[in-house]
Amino acid sequence: MTPRPALLALALALAAPAAAAEIETGRMRLPAVELIDQQGQPQNLRELAALQPLVMTFAYTTCESICPLGNAVMAELDAASEPAVTLVTITIDPMTDTPARMARAAAEFGASPRWLWLTGDPRDIRRVLDAVDAPAGPIELHDPIFVVTDRDGRRFRRTTALPRAEEILSLLDDAAR
């Protein structure tokens, strides 16, 4: 794996000249699926979203293209955002990404305890992807989807482009109002 500082530098270099991510807004109902975090603990996604705003993205641990860049953005958010935000990375390869693999990836990116790396039953992962209107298809071709929910987890802002951390922080500010 590439060392975390190198990934952060690469993500910053790639994201800096990019135009602002296009943001979609809307309503959604996250499924009440129980996923497993990097510590092997069950986490109900709908209950997490009802507690405080979420920033959610999708990745897989063996990805060598866009996922490390998205995880670098999440690492920046982990360092810069308020504690009253839960960060969630959900695998799109649950057959490979066990809690132990997710824990190694979380450690690689310096994840704090509020940054959950979730895996689980492939059907439950699919239900989450459907709820956020993420396209199905080969995992190698997935978009860098980021979803920011409001306090009750029903309104969301979503981008299918790699955002800068500052853009996500701005969406979090909007969600808090």
Protein Blocks (a to p, Z undefined) as FASTA:
>chain_A
ZZfklmmmmmmmmmmmpccdddddddddddfbdcddfkopacdfklmmmmpccddddddf
kbcklmmmmmmmmmmmmmmmcfkbccddddfblklmgfklmmmmmmmnopafklccdddd
fklmmmmmmmnopaeddfklpccddddddfkopaccddfbdcdfklmmmmmmmmmZZ
